[in-house]
Amino acid sequence: MAHPKRKISKTRRDKRRTHYKAAPSQIAVDTTTGEAHLYHRAHWHEGKLYYKGKVLIDSAEEATA
């Protein structure tokens, strides 16, 4: 099996890993309601569940029943 000849220091290892960053989440604005939401996520607005500009659930009471 291959083994390193010298130990790689923590500083050198961490310098290599600095490029892995968390990207900020993108916010979309629904065209029908004007509500800000995350991309590819359904969102509630005035008691209705919207996804891609269409109503999925008409009221919050139907979601719990």
CHARMM-style PDB file with segment names, atoms N, HN, CA, C and O in Angstrom:
ATOM      1  N   MET     1       0.840  -1.192   0.000  1.00  0.00      PROA
ATOM      2  CA  MET     1       0.000   0.000   0.000  1.00  0.00      PROA
ATOM      3  C   MET     1       0.871   1.236   0.000  1.00  0.00      PROA
ATOM      4  O   MET     1       1.962   1.249   0.570  1.00  0.00      PROA
ATOM      5  N   ALA     2       0.375   2.272  -0.646  1.00  0.00      PROA
ATOM      6  HN  ALA     2      -0.511   2.262  -1.109  1.00  0.00      PROA
ATOM      7  CA  ALA     2       1.127   3.522  -0.715  1.00  0.00      PROA
ATOM      8  C   ALA     2       0.937   4.333   0.555  1.00  0.00      PROA
ATOM      9  O   ALA     2      -0.179   4.488   1.050  1.00  0.00      PROA
ATOM     10  N   HSD     3       2.039   4.845   1.073  1.00  0.00      PROA
ATOM     11  HN  HSD     3       2.946   4.719   0.672  1.00  0.00      PROA
ATOM     12  CA  HSD     3       2.016   5.697   2.255  1.00  0.00      PROA
ATOM     13  C   HSD     3       2.798   6.959   1.957  1.00  0.00      PROA
ATOM     14  O   HSD     3       3.759   6.926   1.189  1.00  0.00      PROA
ATOM     15  N   PRO     4       2.395   8.078   2.558  1.00  0.00      PROA
ATOM     16  CA  PRO     4       3.166   9.300   2.341  1.00  0.00      PROA
ATOM     17  C   PRO     4       4.536   9.205   3.001  1.00  0.00      PROA
ATOM     18  O   PRO     4       4.684   8.621   4.075  1.00  0.00      PROA
ATOM     19  N   LYS     5       5.533   9.785   2.343  1.00  0.00      PROA
ATOM     20  HN  LYS     5       5.413  10.259   1.471  1.00  0.00      PROA
ATOM     21  CA  LYS     5       6.885   9.751   2.895  1.00  0.00      PROA
ATOM     22  C   LYS     5       7.025  10.719   4.058  1.00  0.00      PROA
ATOM     23  O   LYS     5       7.754  10.454   5.014  1.00  0.00      PROA
ATOM     24  N   ARG     6       6.318  11.851   3.972  1.00  0.00      PROA
ATOM     25  HN  ARG     6       5.725  12.067   3.196  1.00  0.00      PROA
ATOM     26  CA  ARG     6       6.340  12.855   5.037  1.00  0.00      PROA
ATOM     27  C   ARG     6       4.921  13.173   5.481  1.00  0.00      PROA
ATOM     28  O   ARG     6       3.974  13.079   4.701  1.00  0.00      PROA
ATOM     29  N   LYS     7       4.792  13.549   6.740  1.00  0.00      PROA
ATOM     30  HN  LYS     7       5.561  13.625   7.374  1.00  0.00      PROA
ATOM     31  CA  LYS     7       3.481  13.943   7.267  1.00  0.00      PROA
ATOM     32  C   LYS     7       3.087  15.296   6.663  1.00  0.00      PROA
ATOM     33  O   LYS     7       3.897  16.221   6.585  1.00  0.00      PROA
ATOM     34  N   ILE     8       1.834  15.385   6.242  1.00  0.00      PROA
ATOM     35  HN  ILE     8       1.176  14.634   6.305  1.00  0.00      PROA
ATOM     36  CA  ILE     8       1.322  16.666   5.733  1.00  0.00      PROA
ATOM     37  C   ILE     8       0.794  17.442   6.926  1.00  0.00      PROA
ATOM     38  O   ILE     8      -0.035  16.951   7.692  1.00  0.00      PROA
ATOM     39  N   SER     9       1.292  18.664   7.066  1.00  0.00      PROA
ATOM     40  HN  SER     9       1.965  19.063   6.444  1.00  0.00      PROA
ATOM     41  CA  SER     9       0.927  19.469   8.239  1.00  0.00      PROA
ATOM     42  C   SER     9      -0.539  19.877   8.185  1.00  0.00      PROA
ATOM     43  O   SER     9      -1.163  19.863   7.123  1.00  0.00      PROA
ATOM     44  N   LYS    10      -1.082  20.241   9.348  1.00  0.00      PROA
ATOM     45  HN  LYS    10      -0.576  20.252  10.210  1.00  0.00      PROA
ATOM     46  CA  LYS    10      -2.473  20.679   9.430  1.00  0.00      PROA
ATOM     47  C   LYS    10      -2.697  21.947   8.624  1.00  0.00      PROA
ATOM     48  O   LYS    10      -3.750  22.124   8.012  1.00  0.00      PROA
ATOM     49  N   THR    11      -1.707  22.827   8.625  1.00  0.00      PROA
ATOM     50  HN  THR    11      -0.851  22.683   9.122  1.00  0.00      PROA
ATOM     51  CA  THR    11      -1.834  24.077   7.869  1.00  0.00      PROA
ATOM     52  C   THR    11      -1.923  23.804   6.370  1.00  0.00      PROA
ATOM     53  O   THR    11      -2.757  24.385   5.676  1.00  0.00      PROA
ATOM     54  N   ARG    12      -1.063  22.921   5.879  1.00  0.00      PROA
ATOM     55  HN  ARG    12      -0.386  22.449   6.443  1.00  0.00      PROA
ATOM     56  CA  ARG    12      -1.069  22.592   4.450  1.00  0.00      PROA
ATOM     57  C   ARG    12      -2.367  21.891   4.058  1.00  0.00      PROA
ATOM     58  O   ARG    12      -2.923  22.164   2.994  1.00  0.00      PROA
ATOM     59  N   ARG    13      -2.850  20.993   4.908  1.00  0.00      PROA
ATOM     60  HN  ARG    13      -2.399  20.771   5.773  1.00  0.00      PROA
ATOM     61  CA  ARG    13      -4.104  20.299   4.656  1.00  0.00      PROA
ATOM     62  C   ARG    13      -5.271  21.280   4.643  1.00  0.00      PROA
ATOM     63  O   ARG    13      -6.131  21.207   3.765  1.00  0.00      PROA
ATOM     64  N   ASP    14      -5.309  22.195   5.603  1.00  0.00      PROA
ATOM     65  HN  ASP    14      -4.610  22.255   6.316  1.00  0.00      PROA
ATOM     66  CA  ASP    14      -6.413  23.147   5.699  1.00  0.00      PROA
ATOM     67  C   ASP    14      -6.392  24.167   4.564  1.00  0.00      PROA
ATOM     68  O   ASP    14      -7.446  24.651   4.152  1.00  0.00      PROA
ATOM     69  N   LYS    15      -5.203  24.499   4.053  1.00  0.00      PROA
ATOM     70  HN  LYS    15      -4.347  24.106   4.388  1.00  0.00      PROA
ATOM     71  CA  LYS    15      -5.131  25.407   2.905  1.00  0.00      PROA
ATOM     72  C   LYS    15      -5.798  24.786   1.685  1.00  0.00      PROA
ATOM     73  O   LYS    15      -6.428  25.484   0.890  1.00  0.00      PROA
ATOM     74  N   ARG    16      -5.659  23.486   1.542  1.00  0.00      PROA
ATOM     75  HN  ARG    16      -5.148  22.919   2.188  1.00  0.00      PROA
ATOM     76  CA  ARG    16      -6.275  22.791   0.421  1.00  0.00      PROA
ATOM     77  C   ARG    16      -7.792  22.774   0.554  1.00  0.00      PROA
ATOM     78  O   ARG    16      -8.501  22.777  -0.452  1.00  0.00      PROA
ATOM     79  N   ARG    17      -8.290  22.755   1.770  1.00  0.00      PROA
ATOM     80  HN  ARG    17      -7.714  22.752   2.587  1.00  0.00      PROA
ATOM     81  CA  ARG    17      -9.722  22.644   2.002  1.00  0.00      PROA
ATOM     82  C   ARG    17     -10.439  23.986   2.092  1.00  0.00      PROA
ATOM     83  O   ARG    17     -11.639  24.011   2.366  1.00  0.00      PROA
ATOM     84  N   THR    18      -9.753  25.093   1.873  1.00  0.00      PROA
ATOM     85  HN  THR    18      -8.778  25.073   1.650  1.00  0.00      PROA
ATOM     86  CA  THR    18     -10.393  26.395   2.036  1.00  0.00      PROA
ATOM     87  C   THR    18     -11.415  26.696   0.947  1.00  0.00      PROA
ATOM     88  O   THR    18     -12.240  27.592   1.121  1.00  0.00      PROA
ATOM     89  N   HSD    19     -11.385  25.985  -0.153  1.00  0.00      PROA
ATOM     90  HN  HSD    19     -10.715  25.257  -0.295  1.00  0.00      PROA
ATOM     91  CA  HSD    19     -12.270  26.309  -1.269  1.00  0.00      PROA
ATOM     92  C   HSD    19     -13.672  25.748  -1.105  1.00  0.00      PROA
ATOM     93  O   HSD    19     -14.569  26.088  -1.876  1.00  0.00      PROA
ATOM     94  N   TYR    20     -13.873  24.888  -0.106  1.00  0.00      PROA
ATOM     95  HN  TYR    20     -13.144  24.612   0.520  1.00  0.00      PROA
ATOM     96  CA  TYR    20     -15.202  24.340   0.135  1.00  0.00      PROA
ATOM     97  C   TYR    20     -15.972  25.318   1.008  1.00  0.00      PROA
ATOM     98  O   TYR    20     -15.772  25.377   2.221  1.00  0.00      PROA
ATOM     99  N   LYS    21     -16.855  26.085   0.377  1.00  0.00      PROA
ATOM    100  HN  LYS    21     -17.017  26.038  -0.609  1.00  0.00      PROA
ATOM    101  CA  LYS    21     -17.593  27.117   1.090  1.00  0.00      PROA
ATOM    102  C   LYS    21     -19.085  26.862   0.954  1.00  0.00      PROA
ATOM    103  O   LYS    21     -19.544  26.277  -0.027  1.00  0.00      PROA
ATOM    104  N   ALA    22     -19.820  27.301   1.932  1.00  0.00      PROA
ATOM    105  HN  ALA    22     -19.447  27.776   2.730  1.00  0.00      PROA
ATOM    106  CA  ALA    22     -21.276  27.220   1.860  1.00  0.00      PROA
ATOM    107  C   ALA    22     -21.788  28.385   1.018  1.00  0.00      PROA
ATOM    108  O   ALA    22     -21.430  29.538   1.257  1.00  0.00      PROA
ATOM    109  N   ALA    23     -22.614  28.080   0.047  1.00  0.00      PROA
ATOM    110  HN  ALA    23     -22.904  27.143  -0.147  1.00  0.00      PROA
ATOM    111  CA  ALA    23     -23.178  29.121  -0.810  1.00  0.00      PROA
ATOM    112  C   ALA    23     -24.458  29.663  -0.170  1.00  0.00      PROA
ATOM    113  O   ALA    23     -25.204  28.901   0.445  1.00  0.00      PROA
ATOM    114  N   PRO    24     -24.720  30.950  -0.303  1.00  0.00      PROA
ATOM    115  CA  PRO    24     -25.971  31.485   0.240  1.00  0.00      PROA
ATOM    116  C   PRO    24     -27.158  30.935  -0.539  1.00  0.00      PROA
ATOM    117  O   PRO    24     -27.075  30.722  -1.749  1.00  0.00      PROA
ATOM    118  N   SER    25     -28.257  30.710   0.161  1.00  0.00      PROA
ATOM    119  HN  SER    25     -28.324  30.884   1.143  1.00  0.00      PROA
ATOM    120  CA  SER    25     -29.432  30.155  -0.500  1.00  0.00      PROA
ATOM    121  C   SER    25     -30.058  31.204  -1.407  1.00  0.00      PROA
ATOM    122  O   SER    25     -30.117  32.383  -1.061  1.00  0.00      PROA
ATOM    123  N   GLN    26     -30.524  30.764  -2.569  1.00  0.00      PROA
ATOM    124  HN  GLN    26     -30.477  29.806  -2.851  1.00  0.00      PROA
ATOM    125  CA  GLN    26     -31.116  31.676  -3.532  1.00  0.00      PROA
ATOM    126  C   GLN    26     -32.595  31.861  -3.217  1.00  0.00      PROA
ATOM    127  O   GLN    26     -33.296  30.908  -2.879  1.00  0.00      PROA
ATOM    128  N   ILE    27     -33.049  33.083  -3.333  1.00  0.00      PROA
ATOM    129  HN  ILE    27     -32.479  33.858  -3.608  1.00  0.00      PROA
ATOM    130  CA  ILE    27     -34.428  33.437  -3.042  1.00  0.00      PROA
ATOM    131  C   ILE    27     -35.139  33.766  -4.355  1.00  0.00      PROA
ATOM    132  O   ILE    27     -34.642  34.542  -5.170  1.00  0.00      PROA
ATOM    133  N   ALA    28     -36.309  33.159  -4.539  1.00  0.00      PROA
ATOM    134  HN  ALA    28     -36.713  32.528  -3.877  1.00  0.00      PROA
ATOM    135  CA  ALA    28     -37.131  33.429  -5.714  1.00  0.00      PROA
ATOM    136  C   ALA    28     -38.360  34.230  -5.286  1.00  0.00      PROA
ATOM    137  O   ALA    28     -38.749  34.202  -4.118  1.00  0.00      PROA
ATOM    138  N   VAL    29     -38.961  34.932  -6.223  1.00  0.00      PROA
ATOM    139  HN  VAL    29     -38.645  34.954  -7.172  1.00  0.00      PROA
ATOM    140  CA  VAL    29     -40.197  35.671  -5.968  1.00  0.00      PROA
ATOM    141  C   VAL    29     -41.288  35.056  -6.830  1.00  0.00      PROA
ATOM    142  O   VAL    29     -41.155  34.974  -8.051  1.00  0.00      PROA
ATOM    143  N   ASP    30     -42.364  34.627  -6.190  1.00  0.00      PROA
ATOM    144  HN  ASP    30     -42.472  34.694  -5.198  1.00  0.00      PROA
ATOM    145  CA  ASP    30     -43.478  34.013  -6.904  1.00  0.00      PROA
ATOM    146  C   ASP    30     -44.177  35.075  -7.743  1.00  0.00      PROA
ATOM    147  O   ASP    30     -44.456  36.173  -7.261  1.00  0.00      PROA
ATOM    148  N   THR    31     -44.455  34.742  -8.996  1.00  0.00      PROA
ATOM    149  HN  THR    31     -44.228  33.850  -9.387  1.00  0.00      PROA
ATOM    150  CA  THR    31     -45.063  35.724  -9.901  1.00  0.00      PROA
ATOM    151  C   THR    31     -46.523  35.985  -9.567  1.00  0.00      PROA
ATOM    152  O   THR    31     -47.012  37.092  -9.791  1.00  0.00      PROA
ATOM    153  N   THR    32     -47.228  34.997  -9.036  1.00  0.00      PROA
ATOM    154  HN  THR    32     -46.831  34.098  -8.854  1.00  0.00      PROA
ATOM    155  CA  THR    32     -48.654  35.193  -8.762  1.00  0.00      PROA
ATOM    156  C   THR    32     -48.896  35.913  -7.439  1.00  0.00      PROA
ATOM    157  O   THR    32     -49.792  36.751  -7.345  1.00  0.00      PROA
ATOM    158  N   THR    33     -48.105  35.592  -6.416  1.00  0.00      PROA
ATOM    159  HN  THR    33     -47.377  34.911  -6.493  1.00  0.00      PROA
ATOM    160  CA  THR    33     -48.351  36.178  -5.098  1.00  0.00      PROA
ATOM    161  C   THR    33     -47.353  37.262  -4.728  1.00  0.00      PROA
ATOM    162  O   THR    33     -47.653  38.103  -3.881  1.00  0.00      PROA
ATOM    163  N   GLY    34     -46.185  37.265  -5.335  1.00  0.00      PROA
ATOM    164  HN  GLY    34     -45.941  36.581  -6.023  1.00  0.00      PROA
ATOM    165  CA  GLY    34     -45.146  38.217  -4.969  1.00  0.00      PROA
ATOM    166  C   GLY    34     -44.400  37.816  -3.705  1.00  0.00      PROA
ATOM    167  O   GLY    34     -43.604  38.593  -3.178  1.00  0.00      PROA
ATOM    168  N   GLU    35     -44.653  36.607  -3.218  1.00  0.00      PROA
ATOM    169  HN  GLU    35     -45.300  35.976  -3.647  1.00  0.00      PROA
ATOM    170  CA  GLU    35     -44.037  36.100  -1.984  1.00  0.00      PROA
ATOM    171  C   GLU    35     -42.620  35.598  -2.276  1.00  0.00      PROA
ATOM    172  O   GLU    35     -42.398  34.923  -3.281  1.00  0.00      PROA
ATOM    173  N   ALA    36     -41.670  35.922  -1.407  1.00  0.00      PROA
ATOM    174  HN  ALA    36     -41.850  36.470  -0.590  1.00  0.00      PROA
ATOM    175  CA  ALA    36     -40.306  35.418  -1.535  1.00  0.00      PROA
ATOM    176  C   ALA    36     -40.232  34.030  -0.917  1.00  0.00      PROA
ATOM    177  O   ALA    36     -40.779  33.790   0.159  1.00  0.00      PROA
ATOM    178  N   HSD    37     -39.544  33.108  -1.612  1.00  0.00      PROA
ATOM    179  HN  HSD    37     -39.100  33.303  -2.487  1.00  0.00      PROA
ATOM    180  CA  HSD    37     -39.419  31.729  -1.125  1.00  0.00      PROA
ATOM    181  C   HSD    37     -38.156  31.122  -1.704  1.00  0.00      PROA
ATOM    182  O   HSD    37     -37.536  31.694  -2.601  1.00  0.00      PROA
ATOM    183  N   LEU    38     -37.775  29.961  -1.190  1.00  0.00      PROA
ATOM    184  HN  LEU    38     -38.278  29.496  -0.461  1.00  0.00      PROA
ATOM    185  CA  LEU    38     -36.632  29.234  -1.721  1.00  0.00      PROA
ATOM    186  C   LEU    38     -37.012  28.567  -3.038  1.00  0.00      PROA
ATOM    187  O   LEU    38     -38.163  28.176  -3.230  1.00  0.00      PROA
ATOM    188  N   TYR    39     -36.045  28.440  -3.942  1.00  0.00      PROA
ATOM    189  HN  TYR    39     -35.110  28.758  -3.785  1.00  0.00      PROA
ATOM    190  CA  TYR    39     -36.276  27.765  -5.207  1.00  0.00      PROA
ATOM    191  C   TYR    39     -36.685  26.310  -4.982  1.00  0.00      PROA
ATOM    192  O   TYR    39     -36.191  25.669  -4.054  1.00  0.00      PROA
ATOM    193  N   HSD    40     -37.561  25.793  -5.801  1.00  0.00      PROA
ATOM    194  HN  HSD    40     -37.962  26.314  -6.554  1.00  0.00      PROA
ATOM    195  CA  HSD    40     -38.027  24.407  -5.785  1.00  0.00      PROA
ATOM    196  C   HSD    40     -38.657  24.018  -4.454  1.00  0.00      PROA
ATOM    197  O   HSD    40     -38.550  22.867  -4.031  1.00  0.00      PROA
ATOM    198  N   ARG    41     -39.309  24.964  -3.794  1.00  0.00      PROA
ATOM    199  HN  ARG    41     -39.395  25.899  -4.138  1.00  0.00      PROA
ATOM    200  CA  ARG    41     -39.985  24.692  -2.526  1.00  0.00      PROA
ATOM    201  C   ARG    41     -41.389  25.286  -2.579  1.00  0.00      PROA
ATOM    202  O   ARG    41     -41.591  26.375  -3.118  1.00  0.00      PROA
ATOM    203  N   ALA    42     -42.340  24.577  -2.028  1.00  0.00      PROA
ATOM    204  HN  ALA    42     -42.177  23.692  -1.590  1.00  0.00      PROA
ATOM    205  CA  ALA    42     -43.692  25.112  -1.907  1.00  0.00      PROA
ATOM    206  C   ALA    42     -43.713  26.095  -0.742  1.00  0.00      PROA
ATOM    207  O   ALA    42     -42.916  25.970   0.189  1.00  0.00      PROA
ATOM    208  N   HSD    43     -44.621  27.076  -0.787  1.00  0.00      PROA
ATOM    209  HN  HSD    43     -45.268  27.177  -1.543  1.00  0.00      PROA
ATOM    210  CA  HSD    43     -44.691  28.066   0.291  1.00  0.00      PROA
ATOM    211  C   HSD    43     -46.149  28.440   0.560  1.00  0.00      PROA
ATOM    212  O   HSD    43     -46.989  28.414  -0.340  1.00  0.00      PROA
ATOM    213  N   TRP    44     -46.428  28.786   1.816  1.00  0.00      PROA
ATOM    214  HN  TRP    44     -45.745  28.806   2.547  1.00  0.00      PROA
ATOM    215  CA  TRP    44     -47.765  29.196   2.228  1.00  0.00      PROA
ATOM    216  C   TRP    44     -47.916  30.691   2.030  1.00  0.00      PROA
ATOM    217  O   TRP    44     -47.001  31.463   2.316  1.00  0.00      PROA
ATOM    218  N   HSD    45     -49.088  31.095   1.533  1.00  0.00      PROA
ATOM    219  HN  HSD    45     -49.831  30.468   1.300  1.00  0.00      PROA
ATOM    220  CA  HSD    45     -49.411  32.516   1.394  1.00  0.00      PROA
ATOM    221  C   HSD    45     -50.920  32.669   1.569  1.00  0.00      PROA
ATOM    222  O   HSD    45     -51.703  32.149   0.775  1.00  0.00      PROA
ATOM    223  N   GLU    46     -51.314  33.384   2.609  1.00  0.00      PROA
ATOM    224  HN  GLU    46     -50.678  33.807   3.254  1.00  0.00      PROA
ATOM    225  CA  GLU    46     -52.723  33.655   2.922  1.00  0.00      PROA
ATOM    226  C   GLU    46     -53.544  32.366   2.982  1.00  0.00      PROA
ATOM    227  O   GLU    46     -54.639  32.297   2.423  1.00  0.00      PROA
ATOM    228  N   GLY    47     -53.014  31.349   3.660  1.00  0.00      PROA
ATOM    229  HN  GLY    47     -52.125  31.405   4.113  1.00  0.00      PROA
ATOM    230  CA  GLY    47     -53.758  30.106   3.865  1.00  0.00      PROA
ATOM    231  C   GLY    47     -53.750  29.145   2.700  1.00  0.00      PROA
ATOM    232  O   GLY    47     -54.445  28.130   2.738  1.00  0.00      PROA
ATOM    233  N   LYS    48     -52.975  29.439   1.655  1.00  0.00      PROA
ATOM    234  HN  LYS    48     -52.410  30.264   1.624  1.00  0.00      PROA
ATOM    235  CA  LYS    48     -52.897  28.553   0.493  1.00  0.00      PROA
ATOM    236  C   LYS    48     -51.451  28.129   0.284  1.00  0.00      PROA
ATOM    237  O   LYS    48     -50.524  28.904   0.522  1.00  0.00      PROA
ATOM    238  N   LEU    49     -51.270  26.897  -0.162  1.00  0.00      PROA
ATOM    239  HN  LEU    49     -52.023  26.268  -0.355  1.00  0.00      PROA
ATOM    240  CA  LEU    49     -49.948  26.373  -0.450  1.00  0.00      PROA
ATOM    241  C   LEU    49     -49.694  26.483  -1.949  1.00  0.00      PROA
ATOM    242  O   LEU    49     -50.412  25.890  -2.754  1.00  0.00      PROA
ATOM    243  N   TYR    50     -48.655  27.258  -2.323  1.00  0.00      PROA
ATOM    244  HN  TYR    50     -48.071  27.740  -1.669  1.00  0.00      PROA
ATOM    245  CA  TYR    50     -48.323  27.496  -3.722  1.00  0.00      PROA
ATOM    246  C   TYR    50     -47.055  26.761  -4.103  1.00  0.00      PROA
ATOM    247  O   TYR    50     -46.132  26.637  -3.298  1.00  0.00      PROA
ATOM    248  N   TYR    51     -47.014  26.272  -5.344  1.00  0.00      PROA
ATOM    249  HN  TYR    51     -47.764  26.373  -5.998  1.00  0.00      PROA
ATOM    250  CA  TYR    51     -45.802  25.710  -5.926  1.00  0.00      PROA
ATOM    251  C   TYR    51     -45.847  25.968  -7.419  1.00  0.00      PROA
ATOM    252  O   TYR    51     -46.810  25.597  -8.090  1.00  0.00      PROA
ATOM    253  N   LYS    52     -44.810  26.603  -7.940  1.00  0.00      PROA
ATOM    254  HN  LYS    52     -44.027  26.905  -7.395  1.00  0.00      PROA
ATOM    255  CA  LYS    52     -44.712  26.993  -9.351  1.00  0.00      PROA
ATOM    256  C   LYS    52     -45.903  27.843  -9.785  1.00  0.00      PROA
ATOM    257  O   LYS    52     -46.392  27.698 -10.905  1.00  0.00      PROA
ATOM    258  N   GLY    53     -46.371  28.726  -8.906  1.00  0.00      PROA
ATOM    259  HN  GLY    53     -45.973  28.843  -7.996  1.00  0.00      PROA
ATOM    260  CA  GLY    53     -47.453  29.636  -9.238  1.00  0.00      PROA
ATOM    261  C   GLY    53     -48.836  29.033  -9.193  1.00  0.00      PROA
ATOM    262  O   GLY    53     -49.812  29.716  -9.505  1.00  0.00      PROA
ATOM    263  N   LYS    54     -48.951  27.771  -8.812  1.00  0.00      PROA
ATOM    264  HN  LYS    54     -48.158  27.216  -8.559  1.00  0.00      PROA
ATOM    265  CA  LYS    54     -50.246  27.108  -8.751  1.00  0.00      PROA
ATOM    266  C   LYS    54     -50.581  26.747  -7.314  1.00  0.00      PROA
ATOM    267  O   LYS    54     -49.690  26.508  -6.498  1.00  0.00      PROA
ATOM    268  N   VAL    55     -51.879  26.708  -7.011  1.00  0.00      PROA
ATOM    269  HN  VAL    55     -52.602  26.901  -7.674  1.00  0.00      PROA
ATOM    270  CA  VAL    55     -52.339  26.371  -5.669  1.00  0.00      PROA
ATOM    271  C   VAL    55     -52.371  24.856  -5.527  1.00  0.00      PROA
ATOM    272  O   VAL    55     -53.027  24.162  -6.304  1.00  0.00      PROA
ATOM    273  N   LEU    56     -51.653  24.350  -4.525  1.00  0.00      PROA
ATOM    274  HN  LEU    56     -51.119  24.913  -3.894  1.00  0.00      PROA
ATOM    275  CA  LEU    56     -51.675  22.912  -4.247  1.00  0.00      PROA
ATOM    276  C   LEU    56     -52.746  22.573  -3.221  1.00  0.00      PROA
ATOM    277  O   LEU    56     -53.516  21.632  -3.408  1.00  0.00      PROA
ATOM    278  N   ILE    57     -52.793  23.338  -2.142  1.00  0.00      PROA
ATOM    279  HN  ILE    57     -52.167  24.103  -1.990  1.00  0.00      PROA
ATOM    280  CA  ILE    57     -53.781  23.145  -1.089  1.00  0.00      PROA
ATOM    281  C   ILE    57     -54.472  24.479  -0.876  1.00  0.00      PROA
ATOM    282  O   ILE    57     -53.817  25.512  -0.739  1.00  0.00      PROA
ATOM    283  N   ASP    58     -55.818  24.453  -0.848  1.00  0.00      PROA
ATOM    284  HN  ASP    58     -56.350  23.614  -0.960  1.00  0.00      PROA
ATOM    285  CA  ASP    58     -56.583  25.694  -0.819  1.00  0.00      PROA
ATOM    286  C   ASP    58     -56.612  26.355   0.555  1.00  0.00      PROA
ATOM    287  O   ASP    58     -56.675  27.581   0.642  1.00  0.00      PROA
ATOM    288  N   SER    59     -56.568  25.569   1.630  1.00  0.00      PROA
ATOM    289  HN  SER    59     -56.517  24.573   1.559  1.00  0.00      PROA
ATOM    290  CA  SER    59     -56.603  26.193   2.953  1.00  0.00      PROA
ATOM    291  C   SER    59     -55.772  25.382   3.926  1.00  0.00      PROA
ATOM    292  O   SER    59     -55.477  24.214   3.674  1.00  0.00      PROA
ATOM    293  N   ALA    60     -55.398  25.986   5.020  1.00  0.00      PROA
ATOM    294  HN  ALA    60     -55.637  26.935   5.225  1.00  0.00      PROA
ATOM    295  CA  ALA    60     -54.569  25.324   6.033  1.00  0.00      PROA
ATOM    296  C   ALA    60     -55.356  24.220   6.740  1.00  0.00      PROA
ATOM    297  O   ALA    60     -54.759  23.264   7.233  1.00  0.00      PROA
ATOM    298  N   GLU    61     -56.684  24.336   6.799  1.00  0.00      PROA
ATOM    299  HN  GLU    61     -57.170  25.113   6.398  1.00  0.00      PROA
ATOM    300  CA  GLU    61     -57.494  23.322   7.469  1.00  0.00      PROA
ATOM    301  C   GLU    61     -57.454  21.997   6.698  1.00  0.00      PROA
ATOM    302  O   GLU    61     -57.467  20.929   7.310  1.00  0.00      PROA
ATOM    303  N   GLU    62     -57.407  22.055   5.374  1.00  0.00      PROA
ATOM    304  HN  GLU    62     -57.396  22.923   4.876  1.00  0.00      PROA
ATOM    305  CA  GLU    62     -57.365  20.839   4.580  1.00  0.00      PROA
ATOM    306  C   GLU    62     -56.045  20.099   4.764  1.00  0.00      PROA
ATOM    307  O   GLU    62     -56.000  18.875   4.637  1.00  0.00      PROA
ATOM    308  N   ALA    63     -54.977  20.825   5.060  1.00  0.00      PROA
ATOM    309  HN  ALA    63     -55.014  21.819   5.163  1.00  0.00      PROA
ATOM    310  CA  ALA    63     -53.660  20.200   5.216  1.00  0.00      PROA
ATOM    311  C   ALA    63     -53.598  19.355   6.476  1.00  0.00      PROA
ATOM    312  O   ALA    63     -52.927  18.323   6.497  1.00  0.00      PROA
ATOM    313  N   THR    64     -54.284  19.778   7.518  1.00  0.00      PROA
ATOM    314  HN  THR    64     -54.829  20.616   7.500  1.00  0.00      PROA
ATOM    315  CA  THR    64     -54.252  19.041   8.776  1.00  0.00      PROA
ATOM    316  C   THR    64     -55.256  17.903   8.797  1.00  0.00      PROA
ATOM    317  O   THR    64     -55.066  16.942   9.543  1.00  0.00      PROA
ATOM    318  N   ALA    65     -56.318  17.976   8.007  1.00  0.00      PROA
ATOM    319  HN  ALA    65     -56.473  18.757   7.401  1.00  0.00      PROA
ATOM    320  CA  ALA    65     -57.372  16.947   8.019  1.00  0.00      PROA
ATOM    321  C   ALA    65     -56.974  15.715   7.252  1.00  0.00      PROA
ATOM    322  OT1 ALA    65     -57.749  14.762   7.169  1.00  0.00      PROA
TER     323      ALA     65
END
